[in-house]
């Protein structure tokens, strides 16, 4: 064999042997090759997903007239019993003209109120500035939510605050000219259009809404405490008559009924914190809620009814949509469930003679790698999933046996055999 070829083969073989030997040393010494994960901060929302249906105390307002309606109240406005919510006109042009006249009257009233407030000196410039800032924030927020009804209300309030500031700072002496002009326009509209030929009144007090969807009365509001899961599954809408003027929601309390998995119902039954409902379409704000009824049976699912009392224009027209039942937000150190073990921790106490006494207790915790040493640290679990837990970084006094727990960026060992506190990995 050629000597040069033999040398090349020998060098290659020795190189491979050296690599194998080094690899063996690394594996056997391991440093023992214990995989670790850093404990990092994480925030999770504990929520239950469901398809909700809103149930309210609703009464449809019939429209027995044959004319054109011009509403005198807006969606979401509180109305008294027998309150006029719409005037009836013989034709569309009369209805439009009178509606425009009503809008002008509201602008006149707002200007007059601004003058009265400024002249009385009851409101300071600091209060007005704060009102302007607050109204502007609300306006931009509702614009971002595409809440048209609230945007109109916000803009009116913002304009009123700005008018008050102009009067109080002396930039404008009064709004007499503007009021006179608006009054003339209003009177012209009134005189050139026909008067109303009737009116629609509410049968009950409550919140008014023009929107009806056929679910009004689909389940008896007064019998919610008797509802079963089968009742919920059987709720459906019906066709609406053409002669309706809207509806009135007569009770401040309304309910969200849904079907949830039985295991989540069990979790919900022992939860003692505050609840919220997040609607996918009706509103972007979490709605405060409390449990009205939780019915568990032999089925895999359970009936959950939540009671709410917050209302806005988006919720007025909501009925069926996906929801999230919020059960709190947890912020802490995220740790893989694979890393959790049971082991003993030790604490030292001192008696009245200053003599130390050591106590041991088996607790739930994780093994943390500090340099080459393994230390066992107790954990306080705030929230758990099938894959990971969120651990409290500052548990209440008495929760930790020896007062020690994991810290941010600790190297938590997630896999390995023969682990114990104080082990040195060399």
C-alpha positions in Angstrom: 0.0 0.0 0.0 1.2 3.5 -0.7 2.8 5.0 2.4 1.1 8.4 1.8 -2.3 6.8 1.5 -1.7 4.7 4.7 -0.7 7.9 6.6 -3.9 9.6 5.5 -6.1 6.7 6.5 -4.3 6.5 9.9 -4.7 10.3 10.5 -8.4 10.1 9.6 -9.0 7.1 11.9 -7.2 8.8 14.8 -9.2 12.0 14.3 -12.5 10.1 14.3 -11.4 8.2 17.5 -10.5 11.5 19.2 -13.8 13.0 18.3 -15.6 10.0 19.7 -13.6 10.1 22.9 -14.2 13.8 23.4 -17.9 13.3 22.8 -17.9 10.4 25.4 -16.2 12.6 27.9 -18.8 15.4 27.4 -21.7 13.1 27.7 -20.4 11.2 30.7 -19.2 14.3 32.6 -22.4 15.9 31.4 -21.9 18.5 32.7 -24.5 15.9 32.7 -26.4 17.6 29.9 -29.5 18.6 31.9 -31.7 20.7 29.6 -32.8 24.0 31.2 -35.3 26.8 30.6 -35.1 30.3 31.9 -37.9 31.3 34.2 -39.4 34.3 32.4 -42.3 36.7 33.2 -45.6 36.0 31.5 -49.1 37.3 31.6 -52.1 35.0 30.9 -55.8 35.5 30.9 -57.9 32.7 32.4 -61.0 32.7 30.3 -63.8 30.4 29.1 -64.9 30.5 25.5 -68.6 30.0 24.7 -71.4 31.0 22.4 -73.6 33.4 24.4 -77.2 34.5 24.0 -78.4 37.7 25.7 -81.7 37.6 27.5 -83.4 40.9 28.5 -86.7 42.1 29.8 -87.9 43.4 26.5 -91.3 44.7 25.3 -92.0 45.4 21.7 -93.6 48.8 21.0 -96.3 48.5 18.4 -96.8 51.0 15.6 -100.5 51.3 14.9 -100.2 54.3 12.6 -100.0 54.4 8.8 -97.7 57.5 8.7 -93.9 58.2 8.8 -92.1 58.0 12.2 -89.7 60.7 13.4 -88.0 59.5 16.6 -87.7 62.0 19.4 -85.3 59.8 21.5 -82.1 58.0 20.5 -81.0 54.4 20.9 -80.1 53.8 24.5 -81.9 56.7 25.9 -83.7 56.2 29.2 -87.5 56.7 28.8 -90.4 57.0 31.2 -93.6 55.0 30.9 -96.0 56.6 28.4 -93.2 58.7 27.0 -93.4 59.9 23.4 -90.6 58.2 21.5 -91.7 59.1 18.0 -94.1 61.5 16.2 -96.1 60.4 13.3 -96.2 62.5 10.1 -98.3 62.1 6.9 -95.3 62.1 4.6 -91.5 61.8 4.5 -90.7 65.5 3.9 -92.7 66.6 7.0 -90.9 63.9 9.1 -87.5 65.0 7.9 -88.2 68.7 8.3 -89.4 68.2 11.9 -86.5 66.0 12.7 -84.1 68.7 11.6 -86.1 71.2 13.6 -85.7 69.0 16.7 -82.0 68.8 16.1 -81.8 72.6 15.9 -83.7 73.0 19.1 -81.2 70.7 20.9 -78.3 72.9 19.6 -80.2 76.0 20.8 -80.7 74.5 24.3 -77.0 73.5 24.5 -75.9 77.1 23.7 -78.3 78.5 26.2 -77.1 76.1 28.9 -73.5 77.1 28.2 -74.3 80.7 28.7 -76.2 80.1 31.9 -73.3 78.0 33.3 -70.6 80.5 32.4 -72.6 83.5 33.8 -73.3 81.8 37.0 -69.6 81.2 37.7 -70.4 77.7 39.0 -67.8 76.0 36.9 -64.1 76.9 37.0 -61.7 77.0 34.1 -59.8 74.0 35.5 -63.0 71.9 35.5 -63.8 73.0 32.0 -60.3 72.1 30.8 -60.6 68.7 32.4 -64.0 68.2 30.7 -62.5 69.1 27.3 -59.7 66.6 27.8 -62.0 63.9 29.0 -64.6 64.5 26.2 -61.9 64.5 23.6 -60.4 61.1 24.9 -63.9 59.6 24.9 -64.6 60.9 21.4 -61.3 59.4 20.0 -62.0 56.2 21.8 -65.5 55.8 20.4 -64.3 56.8 16.9 -61.7 54.0 17.1 -64.6 51.6 18.1 -66.8 52.8 15.2 -69.5 53.5 17.8 -71.5 56.0 15.8 -74.1 56.8 18.4 -71.6 57.4 21.1 -69.4 59.5 18.8 -72.4 61.9 18.2 -73.0 62.2 22.0 -69.2 62.7 22.6 -69.0 65.5 20.0 -71.9 67.3 21.5 -70.4 67.2 24.9 -67.0 68.3 23.6 -68.5 71.2 21.7 -70.4 72.3 24.8 -67.2 72.3 26.9 -65.4 74.3 24.3 -68.2 76.8 24.2 -68.1 77.2 27.9 -64.4 77.9 27.8 -64.8 80.5 25.1 -67.3 82.3 27.3 -65.4 82.0 30.5 -62.1 83.3 29.0 -63.9 86.2 27.3 -63.1 85.2 23.7 -66.9 85.3 23.1 -69.3 87.5 25.0 -72.4 85.4 24.2 -74.1 83.2 21.7 -77.1 85.5 21.1 -76.4 85.8 17.3 -76.0 82.1 16.9 -79.1 81.3 18.9 -81.2 83.8 16.9 -80.0 82.3 13.6 -80.7 78.7 14.7 -84.1 79.8 16.0 -85.0 81.4 12.7 -84.0 78.2 10.8 -86.0 76.1 13.2 -89.1 78.2 12.9 -88.8 78.2 9.1 -88.7 74.4 9.1 -91.7 74.2 11.5 -93.8 76.6 9.4 -93.1 75.0 6.1 -94.0 71.4 7.2 -97.1 69.8 8.4 -97.7 69.0 12.1 -97.6 65.5 13.5 -100.8 63.4 13.1 -100.0 61.2 16.0 -97.4 59.9 18.5 -96.0 56.6 19.6 -95.6 56.1 23.4 -93.7 53.5 25.4 -95.7 51.1 27.4 -93.0 50.8 30.1 -90.1 52.7 31.5 -86.6 51.6 30.5 -84.0 51.9 27.7 -85.3 52.5 24.2 -84.0 50.8 21.1 -85.2 50.9 17.5 -83.6 47.5 16.8 -85.6 44.3 17.1 -84.4 40.9 16.0 -87.2 38.4 16.7 -85.7 37.1 19.9 -87.8 39.4 22.1 -89.8 37.1 24.3 -88.1 33.9 23.0 -87.6 32.9 26.6 -89.6 34.2 29.7 -87.3 36.6 31.5 -89.1 36.0 34.8 -88.3 32.2 34.6 -84.5 32.4 34.1 -84.0 30.6 37.4 -85.8 27.6 35.9 -83.8 27.4 32.7 -82.2 24.1 31.8 -79.6 23.3 29.2 -82.3 21.9 26.9 -84.2 25.2 27.2 -81.1 27.1 26.2 -80.5 24.9 23.2 -84.2 25.4 22.1 -84.1 29.2 22.1 -84.7 30.6 18.6 -85.9 33.8 17.0 -89.2 34.4 15.2 -90.3 36.5 12.3 -91.0 40.1 13.2 -94.3 41.9 12.4 -93.9 45.0 10.1 -95.9 47.3 12.4 -93.4 47.9 15.2 -91.7 51.1 16.4 -88.9 49.5 18.4 -88.7 48.1 21.9 -88.1 49.1 25.5 -85.7 47.2 27.8 -87.4 47.5 31.2 -84.9 46.1 33.7 -81.4 47.3 34.4 -80.3 43.6 34.9 -79.8 41.5 31.8 -78.3 38.1 31.3 -75.9 36.1 29.1 -76.8 32.3 28.9 -74.2 29.9 27.5 -73.2 26.3 27.4 -69.7 25.5 28.8 -67.7 22.3 29.3 -68.4 20.7 32.7 -64.8 20.9 33.8 -64.7 24.6 33.3 -68.0 24.9 35.1 -66.4 23.1 38.1 -63.6 25.7 37.9 -66.1 28.5 37.7 -68.1 27.2 40.7 -65.1 27.6 43.1 -63.8 30.9 41.6 -64.3 33.8 44.1 -62.9 36.7 42.0 -64.6 39.2 39.8 -65.9 38.0 36.4 -66.1 39.8 33.1 -67.7 39.1 29.7 -65.9 40.0 26.5 -68.1 40.1 23.4 -66.6 39.5 20.0 -68.6 42.2 18.2 -70.9 44.2 20.5 -68.3 46.0 22.5 -64.5 46.0 23.0 -64.8 46.7 26.7 -65.0 43.9 29.2 -68.5 43.9 30.8 -68.6 43.2 34.6 -70.7 40.1 35.4 -71.6 37.7 38.2 -72.8 34.2 38.3 -76.6 34.0 38.3 -77.0 30.3 37.7 -74.6 27.4 37.1 -76.4 24.1 36.4 -74.2 21.0 36.1 -75.7 17.6 35.4 -74.7 14.2 33.8 -74.1 15.9 30.5 -70.5 16.7 29.4 -71.6 20.4 29.3 -73.2 22.7 31.8 -75.5 25.7 31.7 -74.0 29.0 32.8 -76.1 32.2 33.2 -74.3 35.5 34.0 -76.0 38.6 35.2 -74.9 42.1 34.0 -76.1 45.6 34.5 -73.8 47.7 32.3 -75.4 48.8 29.0 -74.2 50.7 26.0 -75.5 51.1 22.4 -73.5 48.2 21.1 -75.0 45.8 23.6 -78.5 47.0 22.9 -78.5 45.3 19.5 -76.3 42.3 20.5 -78.0 38.9 20.8 -76.0 35.8 19.8 -72.2 35.9 19.5 -69.0 34.3 20.8 -68.0 35.4 24.2 -65.1 35.1 26.6 -65.8 34.7 30.3 -62.9 36.3 32.0 -61.7 34.8 35.3 -58.8 37.0 36.0 -55.3 37.9 34.7 -52.2 36.3 36.1 -48.7 37.6 35.9 -45.7 35.6 37.1 -42.9 33.3 36.2 -43.7 30.7 33.5 -42.4 27.2 34.2 -42.9 24.0 32.2 -44.9 21.4 34.0 -42.2 18.9 33.1 -39.9 20.7 35.5 -42.2 20.2 38.6 -41.1 17.7 41.3 -41.8 17.0 44.9 -38.8 17.2 47.3 -37.9 18.3 50.8 -37.0 21.9 51.8 -35.5 22.9 55.1 -36.0 25.8 57.3 -34.3 26.9 60.5 -36.1 28.4 63.5 -34.7 29.6 66.8 -36.2 29.0 70.3 -36.2 31.5 73.1 -32.6 30.4 74.0 -31.5 31.2 70.5 -30.9 27.5 69.8 -31.5 26.6 66.1 -34.0 23.9 65.1 -34.2 22.5 61.6 -37.5 21.4 60.0 -38.1 19.6 56.8 -41.2 19.4 54.7 -42.0 17.9 51.3 -43.3 20.5 48.9 -43.9 21.1 45.2 -41.0 22.9 43.4 -38.4 22.8 40.7 -34.7 22.2 40.4 -32.6 25.2 39.5 -29.1 25.1 38.2 -26.8 27.7 39.9 -23.4 27.3 38.3 -22.7 23.6 38.7 -24.9 23.1 41.7 -28.6 22.0 41.7 -30.9 23.7 44.2 -34.5 22.7 44.9 -36.9 25.7 45.1 -40.5 25.7 46.2 -43.1 27.3 43.9 -46.5 28.9 44.5 -48.7 28.1 41.4 -51.2 30.9 40.5 -52.4 29.5 37.2 -52.0 26.1 35.5 -52.5 24.7 32.0 -51.7 21.2 30.6 -48.2 22.4 29.5 -47.1 25.1 31.9 -47.8 27.0 35.2 -47.5 30.6 36.2 -45.7 31.0 39.5 -46.1 33.8 42.0 -42.9 35.7 42.5 -44.0 37.2 45.9 -46.4 34.8 47.6 -48.2 35.9 50.8 -46.5 35.2 54.1 -46.8 31.6 55.1 -47.3 30.1 51.6 -43.6 29.2 51.3 -42.3 26.8 53.9 -38.8 28.4 54.1 -39.6 31.7 52.3 -37.6 30.9 49.2 -38.8 30.5 45.6 -37.6 30.9 42.1 -36.5 34.2 40.6 -36.5 35.8 37.2 -34.2 34.1 34.7 -33.4 31.1 37.0 -32.2 28.1 34.9 -34.9 25.6 35.7 -34.1 22.0 34.9 -36.8 20.6 32.7 -35.5 17.0 32.3 -33.1 14.7 34.1 -32.7 11.7 36.4 -31.2 11.5 39.9 -31.9 15.1 40.7 -31.6 16.3 44.3 -30.9 19.5 46.3 -27.2 20.2 46.5 -26.1 17.9 43.7 -23.0 19.1 42.0 -22.7 18.6 38.2 -19.0 18.3 37.4 
